[in-house]
Amino acid sequence: MEEKTFNTEKLVPTYLGQALPLVFSMVVTLVYNLADTYFIAQTNNAPLVAGVSICAPVFTVLMAFGNVYAQGGSSLISRLLGQKDKESARRVSSFCFYLAILTGIVLAVPMLVFQRPILTLMGASADTLPYAQEYYSVMAVGAPLVVASFIHSNLLRCEGFAGLSMVGTVAGSVVNIILDPIFISVLGWGAGGAAFATLIGYLFSILFFLATVLRKSNVLSINIRHWKITGSEIGQIFSVGITAAATNLATSVTVVVMNQFLLPHGDEKIAALGIVLKINMIAQMLLVGFSFGAVPLFGYLYGAKDFKKLKQLLRFCLLFLCSIALVMTAALFLAAPHLMKFFIDDSNIVADGTVMLQWQAAGSVFAGIVLLLTCVFQATGKALPALLLSLSRQGVLFLAILAITVLVAGYQGFLVSQATADLCSAGLALALYWAAFRKERLVLKNTASAR
């Protein structure tokens, strides 16, 4: 009898075995992101902090392109393994890796050519532009590394190697954390040093993942001769992958819009928002980790047409994520001023950031619902509802709500816009789930009636 990729008889332990390593690796990734922010913020130079914060959408855009192949590929591979089709999974994995590298190379060229207008569009002022350019130029050159770094960290989890995926991500993050103070402070490279440390960390992770695939994997491949796949498989990768990328791209756009709104209010508020978004990633990383940790299992169960266990897993995950979100919201509300003071000793930035952070955290429960159901749609290949959700909470719906709240209440409207968008997006997510899984509910109902 062929060995199963996942133990579906013990859903919760299997889910936690997949999710916890991912959450841990994301937390460590967050730590090195915060390390960049911490060492730069210690200069107490608001234009420097703002300049680096302005570049955050650059990383998000590169991550979006990486996720086209990482999440689109992992969704398809999970379903293929549920169908016991290892040969197709092998071809898909090779295709995703090499196309990610090629995509990074293609992106690097226009990023470098149009560097100044891009940074101006993202909200750089005359004071912050030199610092933003230092960080941006390094990240642009390293675009192929950033895009490729997401591939095998996702694909390895499809084969049940969540622990090795975690080790590779954590190892790269540790390298980054070690190099940050050396490059930023000791060598005095400033913003450019933070970017260099980040790229070296990504390179280390990629090398670890490649070695793991060669030594451990029975499914994944980095043989370029395996990268030929069918048109149908390409369509499935891109239909899911583009919806996953839409979330990252929408996030980049919203950050740019928020920076543009805050620009007339001064660099201090942009600096505060940059720190707030990094701190809020603590709650978001936990929610994202526990949501995406279930993707391989969701896809596997759906590929095997085991809709009953898929529903059981979803019910548990919803309750689990909402509980975590409530705890994180309370913690961030209470700790907001202390967290801001940890990063920067500027009373105005701390005061602005405290209020921003509390409002950013207010919609965490609703954000958790949106994230989990988006992952369910991606894992099961339901591209349209996944796309709609990806463009809601931090996309079209958010921008519409931001425009309305700012028009009505000005700066106060800006503060409440994200929490309002989270609430509306959660309602949309539940409605889309009810519509998208109608056929599966009928199958379950008919199966129960037959018994």
C-alpha positions as CSV (number, residue, x, y, z in Angstrom):
1,M,0.0,0.0,0.0
2,E,1.3,3.4,-1.0
3,E,2.2,5.7,2.0
4,K,0.0,8.7,2.4
5,T,1.6,12.2,2.3
6,F,-0.4,13.3,5.2
7,N,-2.1,11.5,8.1
8,T,-5.7,12.5,7.6
9,E,-7.0,10.3,10.5
10,K,-5.6,12.8,13.0
11,L,-6.5,16.1,11.4
12,V,-5.6,18.6,14.2
13,P,-2.2,17.1,15.0
14,T,-1.4,16.9,11.3
15,Y,-2.5,20.5,10.8
16,L,-0.5,21.8,13.7
17,G,2.5,19.8,12.5
18,Q,2.3,21.7,9.3
19,A,1.4,25.1,10.7
20,L,3.6,25.5,13.7
21,P,6.9,25.3,11.8
22,L,5.6,27.8,9.3
23,V,4.5,30.1,12.1
24,F,7.9,29.9,13.8
25,S,9.7,30.6,10.6
26,M,7.4,33.6,10.0
27,V,8.0,34.9,13.5
28,V,11.8,34.7,12.9
29,T,11.3,36.4,9.6
30,L,9.5,39.1,11.4
31,V,12.3,39.4,13.9
32,Y,14.8,40.2,11.2
33,N,12.4,42.7,9.6
34,L,12.1,44.3,13.0
35,A,15.9,44.2,13.3
36,D,16.2,46.3,10.2
37,T,13.7,48.8,11.6
38,Y,15.3,48.8,15.0
39,F,18.9,49.5,13.9
40,I,17.8,52.2,11.5
41,A,15.4,53.8,14.0
42,Q,18.2,54.0,16.6
43,T,19.7,56.8,14.5
44,N,16.6,58.9,15.5
45,N,16.8,60.2,11.9
46,A,13.2,60.6,10.8
47,P,14.0,61.0,7.1
48,L,16.2,57.9,7.2
49,V,13.4,55.8,8.9
50,A,10.8,57.2,6.5
51,G,13.1,56.5,3.5
52,V,13.4,52.8,4.3
53,S,9.7,52.6,5.2
54,I,8.8,54.0,1.8
55,C,10.6,51.0,0.2
56,A,8.4,48.4,1.9
57,P,6.2,48.1,-1.1
58,V,9.2,47.1,-3.2
59,F,9.7,43.9,-1.2
60,T,6.0,43.3,-1.2
61,V,5.8,43.5,-5.0
62,L,8.8,41.0,-5.3
63,M,7.1,38.7,-2.8
64,A,3.9,38.9,-4.9
65,F,5.7,37.6,-8.0
66,G,7.4,34.9,-6.0
67,N,4.0,33.9,-4.6
68,V,2.6,33.5,-8.1
69,Y,4.8,30.4,-8.5
70,A,5.1,29.5,-4.8
71,Q,1.5,29.4,-3.8
72,G,0.1,28.6,-7.3
73,G,2.5,25.7,-7.5
74,S,2.0,24.5,-4.0
75,S,-1.8,24.5,-4.5
76,L,-1.5,22.4,-7.6
77,I,1.2,20.1,-6.2
78,S,-0.9,19.4,-3.1
79,R,-3.9,18.4,-5.2
80,L,-1.7,16.3,-7.5
81,L,-0.3,14.4,-4.5
82,G,-3.9,13.9,-3.3
83,Q,-4.5,12.2,-6.7
84,K,-1.2,10.2,-6.3
85,D,0.3,11.9,-9.4
86,K,4.0,12.4,-8.4
87,E,5.4,12.7,-11.9
88,S,3.2,15.8,-12.6
89,A,4.2,17.3,-9.2
90,R,7.8,16.9,-10.2
91,R,7.4,18.8,-13.4
92,V,5.4,21.5,-11.8
93,S,8.1,22.1,-9.1
94,S,10.9,22.5,-11.7
95,F,8.8,24.9,-13.8
96,C,8.0,27.1,-10.8
97,F,11.6,27.4,-9.6
98,Y,13.2,28.4,-13.0
99,L,10.4,30.7,-14.0
100,A,10.7,32.5,-10.7
101,I,14.4,33.2,-11.3
102,L,13.6,34.4,-14.8
103,T,10.9,36.7,-13.5
104,G,13.2,38.3,-11.0
105,I,15.7,39.1,-13.7
106,V,13.0,40.6,-15.9
107,L,11.8,42.7,-13.0
108,A,15.2,44.1,-12.0
109,V,15.7,46.0,-15.3
110,P,12.7,48.4,-15.2
111,M,13.1,48.7,-11.4
112,L,16.6,50.1,-11.9
113,V,15.8,52.2,-15.0
114,F,12.8,53.9,-13.4
115,Q,14.2,54.1,-9.9
116,R,13.6,57.8,-9.2
117,P,10.0,58.1,-10.5
118,I,9.0,54.9,-8.7
119,L,10.4,56.2,-5.4
120,T,8.7,59.6,-5.9
121,L,5.4,57.8,-6.6
122,M,5.8,55.8,-3.4
123,G,6.0,59.0,-1.4
124,A,9.7,59.9,-1.2
125,S,10.3,63.6,-0.5
126,A,13.5,65.6,-1.1
127,D,14.7,64.7,2.4
128,T,13.9,61.0,2.3
129,L,14.8,60.3,-1.4
130,P,18.6,59.7,-0.8
131,Y,18.0,57.2,1.9
132,A,15.2,55.4,-0.1
133,Q,17.6,55.1,-3.1
134,E,20.3,53.4,-1.0
135,Y,17.9,50.7,0.0
136,Y,15.9,50.4,-3.2
137,S,18.9,50.1,-5.6
138,V,20.3,47.1,-3.7
139,M,16.9,45.3,-3.5
140,A,16.3,45.9,-7.2
141,V,19.6,44.2,-8.2
142,G,18.8,41.3,-5.9
143,A,15.2,40.9,-7.2
144,P,15.9,37.3,-8.6
145,L,17.0,36.2,-5.2
146,V,13.9,37.6,-3.4
147,V,11.5,36.1,-6.0
148,A,13.1,32.7,-6.0
149,S,13.4,32.5,-2.2
150,F,9.7,31.9,-1.8
151,I,9.5,28.8,-4.1
152,H,10.9,25.8,-2.1
153,S,9.9,27.2,1.3
154,N,6.3,26.6,0.1
155,L,6.8,23.6,-2.1
156,L,8.6,21.5,0.5
157,R,5.5,21.8,2.8
158,C,3.4,20.1,0.1
159,E,5.5,17.0,0.6
160,G,5.2,17.1,4.4
161,F,8.6,18.8,5.0
162,A,7.3,21.7,7.1
163,G,10.2,21.3,9.5
164,L,12.9,21.6,6.8
165,S,11.0,24.5,5.3
166,M,11.2,26.2,8.7
167,V,14.9,25.5,9.1
168,G,15.8,27.0,5.8
169,T,13.7,30.2,6.4
170,V,15.0,30.6,9.9
171,A,18.7,30.0,8.9
172,G,18.4,32.8,6.3
173,S,16.8,35.1,8.9
174,V,19.5,34.4,11.4
175,V,22.2,35.3,8.8
176,N,20.3,38.5,8.1
177,I,20.1,39.4,11.8
178,I,23.8,38.8,12.4
179,L,24.8,40.9,9.4
180,D,22.4,43.8,10.1
181,P,24.3,45.5,12.9
182,I,27.6,44.8,11.1
183,F,26.5,46.4,7.8
184,I,24.3,49.2,9.2
185,S,26.3,50.3,12.3
186,V,29.8,48.9,12.2
187,L,30.5,49.5,8.5
188,G,28.2,52.5,8.4
189,W,26.4,51.4,5.2
190,G,23.0,52.6,6.6
191,A,20.0,51.8,4.5
192,G,22.0,50.0,1.9
193,G,23.6,47.8,4.5
194,A,20.2,46.6,5.7
195,A,19.3,45.7,2.1
196,F,22.6,43.8,1.6
197,A,22.0,41.8,4.8
198,T,18.5,40.9,3.6
199,L,19.8,39.6,0.2
200,I,22.6,37.5,1.7
201,G,20.0,36.0,4.1
202,Y,17.8,35.1,1.1
203,L,20.7,33.5,-0.8
204,F,21.6,31.4,2.2
205,S,18.0,30.1,2.4
206,I,17.9,29.3,-1.3
207,L,21.1,27.2,-1.1
208,F,19.7,25.3,1.9
209,F,16.4,24.6,0.1
210,L,18.2,23.4,-3.1
211,A,20.4,21.0,-1.0
212,T,17.2,19.7,0.8
213,V,15.4,19.1,-2.5
214,L,18.4,17.1,-3.9
215,R,18.9,15.0,-0.7
216,K,15.5,14.5,0.8
217,S,12.7,15.0,-1.7
218,N,11.0,12.2,-3.6
219,V,8.7,14.5,-5.5
220,L,10.2,17.9,-6.1
221,S,12.8,18.6,-8.8
222,I,15.3,21.2,-9.8
223,N,16.2,19.5,-13.1
224,I,15.6,22.0,-15.8
225,R,14.6,19.2,-18.2
226,H,11.6,18.6,-16.1
227,W,10.1,22.1,-16.4
228,K,7.9,21.4,-19.4
229,I,4.3,21.3,-18.2
230,T,0.9,21.3,-19.9
231,G,-1.2,24.4,-20.7
232,S,-3.8,23.2,-18.2
233,E,-1.2,23.0,-15.4
234,I,0.1,26.5,-16.3
235,G,-3.4,27.8,-16.1
236,Q,-4.0,26.2,-12.7
237,I,-0.7,27.7,-11.4
238,F,-1.4,31.2,-12.6
239,S,-5.1,31.2,-11.8
240,V,-4.3,30.5,-8.1
241,G,-0.9,32.2,-8.0
242,I,-2.1,35.5,-9.4
243,T,-4.8,35.7,-6.9
244,A,-2.2,35.0,-4.1
245,A,0.0,37.7,-5.6
246,A,-2.9,40.1,-5.8
247,T,-2.9,40.3,-2.0
248,N,0.8,41.4,-2.0
249,L,0.3,43.8,-4.9
250,A,-2.8,45.3,-3.3
251,T,-0.9,45.8,-0.1
252,S,1.9,47.6,-1.9
253,V,-0.6,50.0,-3.5
254,T,-2.4,50.7,-0.3
255,V,0.9,51.5,1.5
256,V,1.8,53.9,-1.3
257,V,-1.6,55.5,-1.1
258,M,-1.4,55.8,2.7
259,N,2.1,57.4,2.4
260,Q,0.8,59.9,-0.1
261,F,-2.1,60.8,2.2
262,L,0.4,61.3,5.1
263,L,2.9,63.2,3.0
264,P,1.3,66.7,3.7
265,H,1.2,65.8,7.4
266,G,5.1,65.4,7.6
267,D,7.8,62.8,7.5
268,E,7.2,62.0,11.2
269,K,3.8,60.4,10.5
270,I,5.2,58.4,7.6
271,A,8.0,57.2,9.9
272,A,5.4,56.3,12.5
273,L,3.3,54.4,10.0
274,G,6.4,52.5,8.8
275,I,7.1,51.3,12.3
276,V,3.4,50.5,13.0
277,L,3.1,48.3,10.0
278,K,6.1,46.3,11.0
279,I,4.9,45.9,14.6
280,N,1.4,44.9,13.3
281,M,3.0,42.2,11.3
282,I,3.4,40.3,14.6
283,A,-0.4,39.6,14.7
284,Q,-0.6,39.3,10.9
285,M,2.3,36.8,10.7
286,L,0.6,34.5,13.3
287,L,-2.6,34.7,11.4
288,V,-1.0,34.2,8.0
289,G,1.2,31.3,9.3
290,F,-1.7,29.4,10.8
291,S,-3.8,30.0,7.7
292,F,-1.2,29.1,5.1
293,G,0.0,26.2,7.3
294,A,-3.3,24.4,6.4
295,V,-3.0,25.0,2.6
296,P,-1.2,21.7,1.8
297,L,-3.7,19.7,3.9
298,F,-6.7,21.6,2.4
299,G,-5.4,20.9,-1.1
300,Y,-4.6,17.2,-0.3
301,L,-8.1,16.6,1.1
302,Y,-9.8,18.4,-1.7
303,G,-7.8,16.4,-4.3
304,A,-8.8,13.2,-2.5
305,K,-12.4,14.4,-2.5
306,D,-12.6,14.0,1.3
307,F,-15.0,16.9,1.8
308,K,-16.1,15.8,5.3
309,K,-12.6,16.1,6.7
310,L,-12.1,19.3,4.8
311,K,-15.1,20.8,6.6
312,Q,-13.9,19.5,10.0
313,L,-10.5,21.1,9.5
314,L,-11.9,24.4,8.4
315,R,-14.2,24.6,11.4
316,F,-11.3,24.0,13.8
317,C,-9.1,26.5,12.0
318,L,-11.7,29.2,12.2
319,L,-12.2,28.9,15.9
320,F,-8.4,28.6,16.5
321,L,-7.6,31.7,14.4
322,C,-10.3,33.9,15.9
323,S,-9.0,33.0,19.4
324,I,-5.5,33.9,18.5
325,A,-6.6,37.2,16.9
326,L,-8.5,38.2,20.0
327,V,-5.5,37.7,22.3
328,M,-3.2,39.5,19.8
329,T,-5.6,42.5,19.6
330,A,-5.7,42.9,23.4
331,A,-1.9,42.6,23.6
332,L,-1.2,45.2,20.9
333,F,-3.7,47.6,22.4
334,L,-2.1,47.5,25.8
335,A,1.5,47.4,24.6
336,A,1.3,49.9,21.8
337,P,3.1,52.9,23.4
338,H,5.8,50.7,24.8
339,L,6.4,49.0,21.5
340,M,6.7,52.3,19.7
341,K,9.2,53.6,22.4
342,F,11.3,50.5,21.9
343,F,12.0,51.4,18.3
344,I,12.4,55.2,18.4
345,D,12.9,57.9,21.0
346,D,10.7,60.6,19.5
347,S,7.7,61.6,21.5
348,N,5.7,62.8,18.4
349,I,6.3,59.6,16.4
350,V,5.5,57.5,19.5
351,A,2.2,59.3,20.1
352,D,1.1,59.1,16.5
353,G,2.2,55.5,16.2
354,T,0.4,54.4,19.3
355,V,-3.0,55.4,18.0
356,M,-2.2,54.1,14.5
357,L,-1.2,50.7,15.9
358,Q,-4.3,50.3,18.1
359,W,-6.6,51.0,15.1
360,Q,-4.5,48.7,12.8
361,A,-5.0,45.8,15.4
362,A,-8.7,46.5,15.9
363,G,-9.8,44.3,13.0
364,S,-7.6,41.3,13.6
365,V,-10.4,38.8,14.1
366,F,-12.0,39.8,10.8
367,A,-8.6,39.7,9.1
368,G,-8.1,36.2,10.3
369,I,-11.4,35.0,8.8
370,V,-10.5,36.6,5.5
371,L,-7.0,35.1,5.4
372,L,-8.2,31.6,6.2
373,L,-11.0,31.5,3.6
374,T,-8.6,33.0,1.0
375,C,-6.3,30.1,1.7
376,V,-9.1,27.6,1.4
377,F,-10.0,29.0,-2.0
378,Q,-6.4,29.0,-3.2
379,A,-5.8,25.4,-1.9
380,T,-8.9,24.1,-3.7
381,G,-8.2,25.9,-6.9
382,K,-11.2,28.3,-6.6
383,A,-9.5,31.2,-8.2
384,L,-12.3,33.7,-8.6
385,P,-13.4,33.9,-4.9
386,A,-9.7,33.9,-3.9
387,L,-9.1,36.9,-6.3
388,L,-12.1,38.8,-5.0
389,L,-10.9,38.4,-1.4
390,S,-7.3,39.2,-2.3
391,L,-8.5,42.5,-3.8
392,S,-10.8,43.4,-0.9
393,R,-9.3,43.7,2.6
394,Q,-6.1,45.5,1.4
395,G,-7.2,46.4,-2.1
396,V,-10.1,47.9,-3.9
397,L,-12.5,47.7,-0.9
398,F,-9.9,49.2,1.4
399,L,-9.1,52.0,-0.9
400,A,-12.8,52.8,-1.4
401,I,-13.3,52.8,2.4
402,L,-10.2,54.9,2.9
403,A,-11.5,57.5,0.4
404,I,-14.9,57.7,2.1
405,T,-13.6,57.8,5.7
406,V,-10.9,60.4,4.8
407,L,-13.5,62.5,3.0
408,V,-15.9,62.3,6.0
409,A,-13.4,62.5,8.9
410,G,-10.0,63.5,7.5
411,Y,-7.1,62.1,9.6
412,Q,-9.4,60.3,12.0
413,G,-11.0,58.6,9.0
414,F,-7.5,57.4,7.9
415,L,-7.1,55.8,11.3
416,V,-10.3,53.8,11.2
417,S,-10.2,52.8,7.6
418,Q,-8.3,49.4,7.9
419,A,-10.5,48.1,10.7
420,T,-13.6,49.0,8.7
421,A,-12.2,47.3,5.7
422,D,-11.5,44.2,7.7
423,L,-15.1,44.0,8.9
424,C,-16.6,44.4,5.5
425,S,-14.1,41.9,3.9
426,A,-15.0,39.2,6.5
427,G,-18.6,39.5,5.5
428,L,-17.7,39.2,1.9
429,A,-15.5,36.1,2.7
430,L,-18.3,34.2,4.4
431,A,-20.7,35.0,1.5
432,L,-18.2,33.8,-1.1
433,Y,-17.5,30.6,0.9
434,W,-21.2,29.8,1.0
435,A,-21.5,30.2,-2.7
436,A,-18.2,28.6,-3.8
437,F,-18.7,25.3,-1.9
438,R,-22.3,24.7,-2.7
439,K,-21.5,21.5,-4.7
440,E,-19.3,20.1,-2.0
441,R,-22.1,20.7,0.6
442,L,-24.5,18.8,-1.7
443,V,-22.1,15.9,-1.9
444,L,-21.8,15.7,1.8
445,K,-25.6,15.9,2.2
446,N,-26.2,13.2,-0.3
447,T,-23.6,11.0,1.3
448,A,-25.2,11.4,4.7
449,S,-28.6,10.6,3.2
450,A,-27.3,7.4,1.5
451,R,-26.1,6.2,4.9
